[in-house]
Amino acid sequence: MDDRTDAPLDLLVRGGRVVDPGSGVDEVLDVGVRFGRIAAIADDLSDLVASPRLEYPPHTGTTVVDARGKITVPGLVDLHAHVYTGVCPLTVPADEACSTSGVTTIVSAGDAGAHTLEGFRNMIVNGNRTRVLAFVHISTIGLTGWPEGEAIDLAYLDVDKVVRAIVENRDIAIGIKVREQAPLIVGDNGLTPVRIAVEAGERAGVPVMVHIGGAPAALGELMELLRPGDIVTHCFTPAPNGLVEGGELIAAAAVARRRGVIFDVGHGFGSFDYGVVEEAIAGGFWPDTISTDLHSLSASGPVGDLPQTMAKFLNLGMPLAEVVRAATLRPAELIGRDDTLGRLRVGDIADIAVLSLEDHDGEFVDASGARRPARQLLRAEATIRAGILWGGPLPHPGRAAGSRSWLDAAPPL
């Protein structure tokens, strides 16, 4: 587990319950970090903790995060959020949102189109410590907000341009986003924007994420256009042509899932309805991925953050390991990054979240104001990005004031 057991650790996450579905681990362990990567995972790594020494240059010692009584999980991956601040409406700053929520990877769901992706890279990807990736919008202008609709004029939906943008930005561009909402977003164009997005996804070799919420056709018809690995987001929307019609889960949902279509929560300000969720669960239909659709309205409204969204499903009966999987390994798999994200493995970049699981006597609220009991809460206690403890209320003693090292540099993608 560690090829240099005599070398002190830079950071130690001590004594947490490690819940890592990708590795099949659920037990109390220490997680040790050296040079920004996971160096060891074992019962007790206390012999690798170094105290600060007064010398020049100063040795700053091992940062120790006390995770006893808490849960240690891979850094959370939020598959659907909006972070192109200063350009798109309804966004949140990536670092501000992620550093205190256990999220180490956040995916911008269509903020940038082919014409604005370079600015997104320069301003957002390069300007944040959080790992920021992107579904590139099929519309070259990206998300425009309301009342404008970015897919009303099909001239903006340029397959060649979006494919080129993805090919030239493979390190950050992991898929294509299209919004299917009539008449506000697509006008009279029906499902044509989806067809165009799927053509582009096929050529670029990436998944397509489809926003539903009042689609201009039955969801079953829309999903027939999708390929294995394509994603339906806002899957629990109360809007017409959704997963639940007439109080029942539509038969097409199971058919699409068997074909490999993925169902993502995308909670948002108006896209998570307890009635729809409970009908889906009654039909044995849980989400594949749990995401927030975090933006300026949802963050201060019904969403809060990703751990709170995860807790809603935990309180509905989804097992803890599956809740963690849906916010770590599963989204990493869908975007083709499960070789580096979504697990806690020796040698991988040290993206780690420490969560508390607390008994609670309160309520959660959905996007329409409906309430359900909140008997357990998930809270982020520490966010560790590339070996740096940089968010959450847990103390991080041991690093000398004013000291700098290679760890202060921007973390790797």
N, C-alpha and C positions, 0 to 999 in steps of 0.2 A: 504493500500500500504506500510505502514511502522509501525511496531509494537513498535518502540522506537523513536517517533517523537522528543523527547527532546534531543536525543544524537547527537552530531555533526557528520557531514560526514567527511570521509577521503578525498573524491574527489567529485567534482560536475562538471558535464557537463552542462553548463548553456545555455539555450535559443536556442538550435538547433532545426531545423525541424526534428523531429524523424520520420524516414521512416522505419517501421518494418512490412513488409508484413505478417510475421508469426503471429503477434498479431493484424493485421488489423489497425495499427496506422499510421497516417500521419498528424501530427500536431506539433506545437511548444511546447516543453516541457523541463523541467529540468530532468536530470537523476542523482540520488545521489548514491554514493557508500560508503559502510562501511565494513571493514574487508574483502575486496576483492570481495564482492558480491554486486549486485544491491540491495539497501536498499529502494529506493523510486523513483517513476516516477510521476511527478506532474507539474502543471503550474508554481509554484514558490517554490523553496526549499531554498531560501536565508536565512531563519531564522535558518537553520541548518548549516550555514557556521561558522566555528570557526577561530578566529585569533590566531597567535602564541603567546604563553605565555613564559616568561622567568622564568623558574623554573627548578628544578631537580627532575626527568628527564624532559627534555624540551618537551612541547606539540608543535607539529610542525604545527598545524593548518590544514585547509582544502585546498587542492589543487583545484584551480578553473580553468577549461578549458572554455574559452569563445567561444562558438559555435554559437553565434548569426550570422545570415546570412549564416550559413553552415548547413550541413546535418549530423544528428547523426543516425548511423545505427549499427546493431549488428556487432561484429568483423567479418571480411571477412574470408571466408573459401575457400582456393585455392585447388581444388580437384586434380590437376595434376601439379606436380613440381618435381624437382630433386635436392636433398639436401644432398646426402651421400658424402660429401666432403672428400677428401683424399683417397677414395676407388673407386668411380665411376667417369668416365670422364664426362665432361659437367654437372657440378653441380654449385650451388650457396650456400653460407652459409645461413642457415635459418634465423637467427636473423638479419643479415645484410639486407636481402631482405625484411623481413616482418615488421621490426620495423618502417620503414618509409612509408609503403604502406597500412596500415590499416588491414593487414592480421594477425589474431591471431591464426589461425589453418591452417597448410599447410600439404598436403598429398603427401608423396613420392610415385611416380607412378612406382614401380617396381625396384627401386634402389637395394634393398636387396632381396636375395633369402633365402631359408631355411638355407643355410650354412653360410650366412653373416648377418642374422637378429640380432643375439646377439650383434655383433659389432655395428650395426646400433642403437640398443637401448642404448648401453653404450656411444657411441661417439656422436650421434646426438640427440636422444630423451632426454637423461639426460644432454646433453651439451648445450641446448638452452632454452631460456625462452619461445619462441614460442611453442605452442602445435604442436608436429610433430607426424603424424600418417602414416601408410604405407599400400599400396597395395603390398603384397609380390609377388615377381616374381614366376611364375610357374617353371622357371628354377632355380635350386638350387644355381647357381652361380650369379644370378641377372643380372643386366645390364652390358654388357661388352663394349659397344661402337662399333666403326667401325674400321676395316672391319670385325671383328669377329661377328658371329651370335650366340646368346645364345640358339637358338632353332633348330640349324642345326643338332645337335646330340640329338636324343630323349631320350638318357640315362640320360640327365640332367633334364628331365621333370618328376619328381618323385612325384606322387600324395601323397603317404603316408608321405613323408617328409614335403611337404608344408602344408598338413592338420595338422600335428603335430606341426609345427612351429606356425601356427595360433592359434590352441587350447591353446598352452602354452603362447601365447602373446596376448590374447584377448584385453587387454587394449590399445594396439597400432596397432595391425594387423586387418584391417577392410575390406580387400578384396584381390583379386588375380589379377595380371597383366600379360598379354600376348601380345606380339607384332606379328602381322601378316603382314609381308612384305617380298615379294619374289623377288629375291632369297637371298637377303642379310642376312635376319634374320632367315628365316625358311628353306632355301635351297629348297629341293624337297619334303618337308613334307606336303605341301598343308595346309589344315585346321586342320590337326591332332593336332597341339598345342592348338587350341581353344577347341577342343573336350576334351583334357586332362585337360585344365584349368577349363572348365565347370564341369567336373566330380569332380575335387577337390573342386570347389566352392559349389557344391551340398553337398558334404560330410562335409565341414567345416561350411556350412550355411552362406556364405558370397557372395557378388556380385563379378563378374568378369569384369575387365576393359580391353577392346580389343583395342589396337593401330592399326589403319588402315593407309594405305598410300602405295598403290601398293600391295594390298592383292592378293593372288594367285587364287582367285575366285571372282565372282560377289558378291557385298555387300549383296544382297538379300539372297544369299545362305549362306553366313557367318552368317547373323542375324537370320536365321532359327535355328541355333544351340544355340542361347542365350535365357536366361530365363527372366521373368519380373524382373527388377531391375539391370540387367547386363547393362554395359555401353560401348557405342562406342565412343572412344575419337579420336581427330583430325577429327571430323565429317565434317569439311569444307575443307579437304585436296583437292588439285587439282590433286592428283595422280589418276591413273586408278582404276576402281572398287570402286568408291566412291558414294556419295549421288547424284551427278549430272552426267548424261551420255547423250551425244548428245545434250547438252544444256538444259536438262530438269531434274527436280527432279524425281528420280526413284520411281515407284509406291510402291516398297517394303518398302520405308521409312515410309509411313503412316501405312502400315500393321504392321511393327515392333513396331512402337510407340503405336498402339492400344493394342498390346500384353504386353506393359510395358517396352520395351527396351528404355534405356536412351541415349540421345545424348549430348555429352560434347564437348566444343570448343577445348581445348588443343591447343591454338594458335601456340606456338613454333616458331622455326626458318623457317620452311617450310611447315606448316600445316594449314595455314589460307589464303584463297584465296577469294578476294572480288567477283569475278565472280561466284564462287560456292555459297557463302553466299547469293548473291542477287537473284540467281535462286531459292535457297531454300526458301527465304523470299517471293518471288513471288508466291510460292506454299503454303504459309501460314505456313512455317516450321521454327520456331525459336528454338534455342538451349534450352535444359533443364537446363544445368549448364554452367557457364562461368568460364573457368580456363585458366592458362597461359602457361602450359608446360615450366615453368621457368627453364632455365639453363644458363650456361655461355655465350652461343651464343645468345639466344633469349633475355636475360635480357638487353644486350648491343645492341641488334638489334631491330626488329620490335615490341617486346612485351612491354618492359619497366617495367610495373608492372601490378597488377590486376586492379586497378582503370582505367588505360589507356585502358586495354582490355575491361572493362565494358563500357567505354565511346564510343568505336567503335560501340557497339550495340545500345547505346543510340542515337548516330548520325544516325544510320540506321532506327530508328523509333521504337525501342523497348521501351515501357513505363518505366519510372524510377523505379516504384515499382517492375516491373518484372525483370529489370536488377539487382536490389538489391536482390530480391528473388533468382535469379540464382547464386548468389555469397555468399549467407548466408543460408537461410532455406533449399533450395532444396538440396545442397550437404550434409548438415547435415542430412537430411532425408535419403539420399541414403546410407550413411555410418552408419546409426543406431544411430546417436548422437543427434537427434533433441530434446531429452529430456533435453539436457544441452547446446546445441549450436544452433545458428541461429536465436535467438530471444532476445529481451530485456525484461526480466521478473524479477520481484522482487523475490529475493532469489537465482537467478542464478549467476554463476561466472561472474564477470564484465568484459567481453570481448566486447569492444566498439571501433568503428572507427568513426572519425569525418572527413567528406569529404567536399571539396568545389566544387561547380558546377559553372563553370565560362564560360561566353561567350568567344568565341575564333574565330579568323580568320586565320585558318591554314589548315593543311592536316594530315591525318593519312596514314600510308603505310601498305600494307599487306606483306606476306612472299615472294611474287614474285616481289615486288617493285611497284605494282599498288597503286595509290593514290586516296583518297576520301576526301571531305571536312570535317574538324573538326570544327564544329560550337560551340560545347560545350566540355569542358574538365572536367573530374573528377580528383581531386587530394586529396591525403590523407594529412590531416592537423594534425591529432593526432591518435596515436595507443595506446589503453589502454588494457593491458593484465592482467587479474586477479586483476583489480583495480589499476594497476601501469601505470602511464603515462610514456612511455619509448621511444617514437619515434614521429617524426613529428616536424614541426617548431613552433607550438603553445607554448607560455611560460607556465611554471607551477610554479607560485610563491607560497610561503607560507610554503614550507618545509625547516626546518632549516638545514643549512649546516652541513654535517657530522653526522646527526641523523640517527639512524637505528631503525627498528621495525620489527615485524613479517612479514611485507609487503616486506622486503628485501629478504625473503626466496624464494626458487624456487616455482613458482605457481603450483597449482594442475592441473592434467590432465583434 
